[in-house]
Amino acid sequence: MSKKGATAKLMQRGLRLPQLRLMIALEDTGQISGAATQMGMTQPAASRLLAELEKTSRVKLYQRHARGILLTEAGQILARRARATLHDLDSAFEDIALLNSGARGLVRIGTVTGPGLEIVLPIIREIRVIYPEIEFNVLVDTSDKLAEALLGHDLDFYLGRLPASLDPRAVTLRRIGTEPISLAVRQGHPLLRHDSLSLADCLAYDWVMQAPGGLMRLTAETYLLERGLRPPARVLSTSSLLLTLGLISDTNAIAPIATSVAELYTSASRLGSTIRTLDLPEDIQVAAYSLICRRETEQSPAVRKVLAQIEQRLDQMPLSGVSS
């Protein structure tokens, strides 16, 4: 039986949208009472809807346990498909609303740090002038977290890398370029007085980096090893940029951070803090990042407008910005 035929049969047997929304709420909360509250109904009403859905689908959708409920494999499939289906329906109604009221809507963007400053921030400034009613929700995180949010329909697209855990068949990808790294230190750091500074000189100091296995840390360590140098002997691990900047501001520690972030904190015309970058002849760059979208998902008009602006900006980027 085709998917359309199966759906029609389910509709004929009484499948309703509130039941699909209830399955999503059930997956989110893990409790019938919590799902009922999220749906604005009583628990008995929610239990009745779920019982009717199981009868309609002719399969067990959840099991009870001491702390609530657990979706069966069939229930997980239904909840995931329901989330995607209702998202597409929401996009359809947003299309209709935009036709009547002009360009407005919510655009959810994910990004790693460097592209967030170099691409996303300027685009948001431009869009706010052209389409002031478009709202933005920007998530800055690691690529694996962004990929998870994208497939969970919590992001419309992201600028980052394709993690090994993500099925490439589920996304579209436009390669953008590498992300340069700078070594940041405090103003007045002893290394700033060196006339011909080398990476070897930096290894006598503490370093502040991501936890082992983090992309930026792995890049820095690999770069050192490839040049016959040992990774730093003393490392404080943290994923917090705020803590990293605080540590290097108060100590002689060194931190590899995205060059765009370093420029934000060192430029007198921007934040102009007491952070400085070391003048090294070596060029350290993180692996290339891309613009990544879900495949076969109807984007809202607002998302399409923002994507078009990003694509236009990428087309105008110099070749050095997209080299490997």
N, C-alpha and C positions, 0 to 999 in steps of 0.2 A: 504493500500500500504506500502511496506517495505521502510526503509530509503534509501536503495540502489536504489530501483525503483524510489522513489521520486527524488533523486539526478540525476538519469539518465534522467528523464523527464525534469528537470530544465536545464540540460546540452543541451539536444536536443532543448529546446526553446531559448537557447543562453546565459546561465549563464557563466560568464567569471571571471577569477581570479582578474583582475583589479577592477571589481565591488565589490568583497568581500573586497579587500584592501581599497577601497573607503568607504565602510560602517564602517570599523574600524577607518579610519581617521575622518569620520563624527562623530562617537561616541566620539572620543578624543577631537575634536575641537569645536563641537557644531555649526559649520558654514560651509556652502557649500564652501565659498571662502577659509576658512582656510583648509578644507579638500583638495580642489583643489591644493592649494599651497604645502601642505604636499606631495601630489601625483605628483607634478611637471607638472600639466596640467592647462588649463584655466578653469575659472568657468563655461562657457557654456558647455565645454566638460564634466565636472563633472556632471552638471545638466542633460545632455543627458544620461550619463551612469546610473544615478540614476533613471531616467524615464524609461529606458529600463529594469532595474532591477525590478522595481515595476510591469512593464508589464509582465516580466518573472515569477515573484513570485505570481502575481495576488493578491497582498495585499498592503495596504498603509504602507510604511516603516518610514515615518517621517512627522512631521507637522511644519509649519513655525510659529514663534512668534516674538515679537518685537526685541529680542536680537539674533536671529539666528534661529536654528531649534531644535526640540525635537524629538527623536526617539520614535516611537510607541512601544507597547509591542512586536509586531512582529519584528520591526526593532532592538530592543534590543536583542532579541533571535538570529536573524541572525548575528548581529555584534559579539556577544559572541561566537557563533559557528564558525564564520569565523576566529576569532582570534585564536581559538584552532586548527582549520584545517590548517591554514597557518603556525602556529607554528610547527605542525607535519610535514608539507612539508619542512619547513626550516631544521628541524632535519634530514629528509631523505637526503637532499642534503648535509648537513654537514657530514653525514655518508659517502657519496660518496667521498667528498673532503678529509676526513681523511684517507680513503683507499689509496688515491694517494699521500698524502703529510705527513703522519704520524700523531701522536697525537697532535692535536691543536684544539682550540675552546674556547668559552666563557662559564664559569661556574658561575652562579649567586646564591650566598649563602646568606641566612638570618640567623641571630642568635641573641639570647639575650646575654647580656654582658659576663656572666661567661663562657658558652661554647665557646664563640668567642675566649677567651684567652686560655682556656684549651684544646680545640679540633681543632677549625678551624685554628687558627694561626699556630700551629705545622704542620697540614696537608698541608697548603699552602707552608710552607718551604720545606717539603718533596717533594711535587709535582713539585715545581719549579726546583728541582734538576733532577727529573726523566723525567718530561715532560715540558721542559722550554717554549714551545710554547703555553701552556694552559694559558689563561687569567682568572682573577678572578674579580668579582664585589661582594663585601660583604656589606650587609645592616644590621646594628645593630639597633634594635628597639624592641618595646614591641611585645608580641606574637600575639595580635590582628592585629597589623599592618603587621606583617610578614605573617599571615594567609591570609589576604586580598591580599597581593602582590603575594603569591603563587597561589591563585585561579585566579588571574588576569594574570597569566603567566609571571609575572615580576621576579619571583624567580624559580629556579629549585628545591630547597628544603630548609628547614630551621630547625634549632635546637632551639626549644622553647616549648611552651605549646599549647595545643589544646583549643582554646577559645570556649565558649559556643555557639557562633554564627556560628561556622564552622560545616558543615555537616560531621560527621565522615565517612560517606560512600564515600566521595569525596577524601579521603587520605589514605595512609598507614602510620603506626606509629611503631617506635621501641623505647621503653622506655629506657632512659639512666640513669638518677639518679637525686638526689636532688642537689640544689645549695646552698652551705653554705653561711651565711652572717657574716660579721665582723663589729664591731663598730669602725669607723675610727675617729681619733682626730689629732690635731696638735702635733708636737714634743714639749715637755715641758708642756703638759696639766696636770692640777692638779691631775686628776684621775690616771695618770701613776705612781704616787708616792704611791698609795694605795697598801698595802701588800696583803689584801684579798678583792678584789673588787667584788661588786655585782651589779646586774642590778638596784637595788633600788638606789644605789649611782649615777647612770647615769641620773636619772630623775630630778635632780636639775638643769640641764643644758639645753640649747636650743638644739633642734634636727633639722637636715635638712633631709627631706624625700620627697618622691613622693607626688603628689596630692592625696587627699582622694580616696580610691578605688584602687590605684596602688598596684600591687602584692607584692612588697617588703615592702611597708608601711603596707599593710594589714597583712602580715606575722609577722612583728615586733610588731604591736599593739595586734594582737591575742596572740602572745607569751607572752607578758606582762600580758594581761588579764587572761590567763590561770594560771599564777603564782600569782594571787591576786594583781597585780600591775596596777596602772592606766597608760594609755598612756601618753607620754610627754605633759605637759601643754602648752609649747611654741614650735611651729613647723613652720619652713619656708618651704614651698612647692615648689619644682622645679624638673623637669625631666632631667635637665642638669647635667651631671657628672662633667663637667668643672666648673660650678658655685658651685656645691657642694664641690668640692675639694678646690676651692678658699675661700669659706666661712669658712670651718673648719681649713684652714691654717692660717687665720687671726683672728679667734675668738676661744672661748672655746666651740663652738657648737660640737655636735656629729652627725655622719651620718652612718646609716646602709647601707653598700655597699657589693657587691659580694666579697667573700674572695679572689677569683682569681684576681680581680681588686685591692684590697687592697695590695696583695702581689706584684703586679706589681709596685706599688708606694712606697712600704716600703723596698723592697729588694735592698741591696747595689750593687748587681751585675746587677740590671736592672735599673730602673729610680732613685731609692734611694732618693726620695724627703723627705720633712719634715713631711710627713704623717706617723702616727703610728696607731696601732690597740690596743684596750683594751684587756687585758688578763682576759677573763671571763670564769668561769667554765661551763656556759650554752652553749649549742650548738643550734644555730638558723639556720634553713634551710628553703629555699623556696620550694614549691611543685615541684615534679619531672618534668623534661623536657624530650623531646623526639626528635628523628630524624623523621621529617614529610615530606612526598613526596606526590605529586598528584597521585591519582590512575588512571590507564589506560592511562598514557601519555608516549609516547615513548621518553626516555631520549637520549640525544646525546652521542656519544662515550666518549667525554671529561667528561661529567657529570657522566657517569657510572664509569669511572676510578677514579674520585674523591670520589664518593660514596663507591666504593670498598675499597679505602684507609681508609675512615672514619669507615666503618664496621669493617675492620681489627683492627683499633685502639680501637674500642669499645670492640671487642672480647678480647683484651689484657688488658683492664682496670681492676684494682683490684676490688674485690667484694664490698669493701667499697665505691667505686665510683659509684655504681649502686644500692645501697640500698635505701629503702624508708625512 
